Amino acid sequence: MLFLAVILLTNSNLWAQKDVPPPPPPKDSQNSKDTIGVFDKVDIEARFPGGDSAWRKYLENNFRVEPVSDAVWKELPAKVKRKSGSVNLTAIVQFIVCKDGSLCEIKTINKIPTALKAEAERLIADSKLWEPAMQNGRQVKAYRRQPITLVISID
């Protein structure tokens, strides 16, 4: 029997991971709505309207657990399926919150099963406008990271 759970980490320390620097601004910024560079450190972080609790609720209510877990299960190696315990898979999704609050350049920055990657990126893309980051009293374009973990328990 499979037990499925989605763990959504909204710890700001994970968003601002110090050991994984953000990539440089893209050379082709067609996807970006701003013409200035992207900030990786800001005075006030961009946030989802309603704060962390609203963001967590959005993610929990909109993650498609059943189809994603079924697809991920099919991608897992047979030796993993034969073990008991659980399998934890975490997608780290990086995105840019633009000055107008829209999101762009959404991508998963670690290697995970295709179904989880697609669902994590869809979740971020479908969220509504954010409150942009602030630097020196003005709205700026800034990076954010969101870890999304799928736990599959194998009994």
C-alpha positions in Angstrom: 0.0 0.0 0.0 1.2 3.5 -0.8 0.8 6.4 1.5 1.3 9.7 -0.2 2.1 13.0 1.4 3.2 16.4 0.1 5.5 18.4 2.3 5.7 22.1 1.4 8.6 23.9 2.9 8.2 27.6 3.2 11.1 28.3 5.5 12.7 31.5 4.3 16.2 30.0 5.1 15.6 27.5 2.3 14.5 30.2 -0.1 17.7 32.1 0.5 20.0 29.1 0.4 23.5 30.4 0.9 25.3 27.4 -0.5 23.6 27.4 -3.9 24.1 30.8 -5.6 21.5 31.8 -8.1 22.5 31.7 -11.8 23.4 34.9 -13.5 20.6 36.8 -15.2 19.6 35.1 -18.5 21.3 36.3 -21.6 18.0 36.1 -23.5 15.5 37.9 -21.3 12.5 37.5 -23.5 10.6 35.7 -20.7 11.4 38.5 -18.2 9.1 41.6 -18.0 11.8 43.9 -16.5 14.8 45.4 -18.1 17.0 45.7 -15.0 19.0 42.9 -13.4 17.6 40.3 -11.0 18.4 40.7 -7.3 19.3 37.7 -5.2 19.5 39.7 -2.0 17.0 42.3 -1.2 15.8 44.4 1.8 12.3 42.9 1.7 11.6 39.6 0.0 8.9 39.1 -2.5 5.9 37.4 -0.9 2.6 35.7 -1.9 -0.4 37.8 -1.0 -1.5 36.8 2.6 2.0 35.7 3.5 3.6 32.3 4.2 0.4 30.7 5.5 -1.6 31.7 2.4 1.2 30.4 0.2 1.4 27.1 2.0 -2.4 26.7 1.8 -2.3 27.5 -2.0 0.4 24.9 -2.5 -1.4 22.2 -0.4 -4.8 22.8 -2.0 -3.5 22.8 -5.6 -0.9 20.1 -5.7 -2.2 17.2 -7.7 -1.1 14.4 -5.4 -2.7 11.3 -7.0 -1.7 11.7 -10.7 1.8 13.0 -9.8 2.5 10.2 -7.3 1.3 7.6 -9.8 3.5 9.0 -12.5 6.5 9.3 -10.2 6.0 5.7 -8.9 6.2 4.4 -12.5 9.5 6.3 -13.0 11.1 4.8 -9.8 13.6 1.9 -10.2 12.3 -1.5 -9.3 14.9 -1.8 -6.5 13.4 1.3 -4.8 9.9 -0.1 -5.1 10.9 -3.4 -3.4 12.1 -1.6 -0.3 9.9 -0.7 2.7 9.9 2.8 4.3 9.5 5.9 2.3 10.9 7.7 -0.7 11.3 11.5 -0.4 11.7 13.5 -3.6 12.2 17.3 -3.4 11.8 19.7 -6.3 13.7 23.0 -5.8 11.9 25.5 -8.1 13.6 28.8 -8.7 11.6 31.7 -10.2 11.7 35.4 -10.5 9.1 37.7 -9.1 9.0 40.7 -11.4 8.4 44.3 -10.4 4.7 44.0 -11.4 4.3 40.9 -9.2 4.1 38.5 -12.1 6.3 35.4 -12.1 8.8 34.5 -14.9 11.7 32.1 -15.6 10.2 29.3 -13.5 12.5 26.2 -13.5 13.4 23.3 -11.4 17.1 23.5 -10.5 17.7 19.9 -9.3 17.2 16.5 -10.9 13.9 14.8 -10.0 11.3 12.7 -11.8 9.6 14.5 -14.7 6.1 14.3 -13.3 7.1 16.0 -10.0 9.1 18.7 -11.9 6.2 19.5 -14.2 3.7 19.7 -11.3 6.0 21.8 -9.1 6.6 24.3 -12.0 2.8 24.3 -12.8 2.0 25.1 -9.2 4.3 28.1 -9.2 3.2 29.3 -12.6 -0.5 29.2 -11.7 -0.2 31.3 -8.5 -1.6 34.8 -8.6 0.4 38.0 -8.6 2.9 38.4 -5.8 4.0 41.4 -3.8 7.4 42.3 -5.4 10.6 42.5 -3.5 11.9 45.9 -2.3 15.5 47.2 -2.4 16.3 50.7 -1.3 12.7 51.7 -1.2 11.8 50.6 -4.7 10.2 47.5 -6.2 12.7 45.2 -7.9 12.8 41.9 -9.7 14.2 39.2 -7.4 14.8 35.4 -7.3 12.8 33.1 -5.1 13.2 29.4 -4.4 10.5 27.0 -3.3 11.2 23.4 -2.2 8.3 21.0 -2.8 8.7 17.5 -1.4 6.6 14.5 -2.3 6.8 11.6 0.2 5.8 8.1 -1.0 5.6 5.6 1.9 6.0 2.0 0.8 4.5 -0.7 3.1 
